[in-house]
Every structure is written in structure tokens, then in C-alpha cells.
Amino acid sequence: MEFPENLKYTEEHEWVQIEGDTALIGITDYAQSELGDVVFVELPEEGTELSSGAVFGTIEAVKTVSDLFAPITGEILEVNPDLTDQPELINQTPYGDGWMIKLRVSDPSELEGLFDAEHYREHIGEAG
């Protein structure tokens, strides 16, 4: 499995890529493999304010439906429009075209509470 070193990770298997004061967010390679084939994603509207830890949507796979949790607080600037018609992008490129939301970071100090790639590997029980 792939866990890019430039990303931050959550216990709930979301990833965060910081670019200035914005964050790109999706689910990890581990999460998509555990879910199986993704068939539907429900995401909030642009402009929605999220609090760290709040549910921001759901992801439906053949096996199950799971909640998506906001890793940090902020305002949604963009929702990936491609996931409406192509939710399988999450399986194909979870760190690329399968991103879910872009948000404006409200509290950069929250990033300190996220895992780096090494600690995320330990969290899921995979040796580095």
C-alpha cells in the first residue's frame, strides 16, 4: 500500500495535503482497499463550514456505507465534481483524482494532531 510522505493522516483513514492555507482531503489507500469497490459518495456543498471530527459525508461501497470525518476545521472551497459520475476514482487513485474536498484551513495548529506516514503505517499495523 502507498502512503505518501508529504501527506498527513487521521485515525479514521482520511489524508490531508496542505497547500498554503488550503487542504486537499480524501481517504487513504488502506481505507479504499478495506471498503472495496466504491459505488457512491455523498459530499457537502461548497461553502459548508466543517469542524474537526465532524461527519462531512458518506462513502458507499459494495460491502458497506461509511462516514467521512473532517480531519481539520475549515470552509469547503471545492468538492471533487468527478466523483458524482466516477466514484471509482477513489479506488483507482485515492491520492490523485480520487480526492474529495478542498477546504480553507481555519486552525493550522490542528495539523499537529495528525499522523505522518510512518505513524499512520503503525496505526494500521503495517510495517514501514
N, C-alpha and C positions, 0 to 999 in steps of 0.2 A: 504494500500500500504506500501511497505517496502522501507526505506531509511537508509541504514547502516550508523552508526555514524562515521565510520572510513574513509568514502569517502568524496570527495569534489564534488560540483555540479555546473553546469552552468545555465544561464538563458535559454539556448537552450536545456536543458534537457539531457546533457551528464554528466557522472560521471567520476571521476578520483581517482585511487588508487595509492598512491605513495609507492614505494619500493626502498629506496636508491635514485639513480639518474634516475630511470626509472618510468614510469607511465603506468598503465593499464587503458584503456579508453573504455567506452561503453555508451549505453543510459539507462536512468532511467526506473524504473518500471512504473512510470507515463507515460513516453513517449511511451513505448511499448503498454500500455493499450489504449492510445489515438489513436495510429496508427492502432491497430487491428492486424490481422494475417500477420506477416512478411513473404514475399514470395521471396525476393531477396535483396542482399546487394552488393553494389559496393564499394570496398575499394582500396586505392592506393597500390603501390608496396613498398616492404621493401626498405629502403634507402632514401625514399622521405623525404624532409625537409618540415615541416609544420610551418606556422606562426599562432600564437594565433588568433582565429576568422576566419581563412580561412576554406573554404569548403574542407573536406577531403574525401568525398564520398557521396553516396546516399543510402537511405533505402526505399524499395518499399514494401508497404503493399497492401492488397486487396483494401482498400479505397483510398490510396494516395501514392505519392512519396515525400520524404522529404530529404533535405540536412543534412549532418552531419558536425558539426563545431568543429575544433580543439580547445580544451579548453586552451591549452598552446602550446608554441613553442618547437619544438624538431624534432629529426630524428626518423622515423619509424624503429624500430628494428624487429618487427614481426607483421604479420597480422594473425588473427584467421583463420586457414585453414578449420575448421569445418563449418564455415558459408557458404561456397560455396555450399555444398550439404545439409546443415541443417540450413537454415536461421531462422527456427522456434525456435532455441535455444535462440534467443533474447527474444522471448515471454516467454519461459519456465524458463529460469534462466538469467535474464538480468545482474545480478551482478556476475554470475558464468561463465558457459560455453558459455554464450552469449556475452562475451567481444569482442571487435572489433580490437583494435590495442594496441601495446605496443610501447612506444617511449622513447627515451633518452631525459630527460628534459634539455633544453638549458638555461632557466632562471627561477630558483626556486622562485624568487620573484613574478612571475605571479600567483602562487598558492594562494597568499594572496588575490587576487581579486575574488576568487571562493567562493561559498556559503558553509557553513557547513549544516548538515542535517536539523537543526532547521530552518535556513533561507531559505533553499530550500522548505521546507513544507509551509512556509509563502508565498513564491513566487508563488506557485501553488494554494494557497488558502486552504490548508489542515491544520487543527489544529493539533498540536503535541500531 
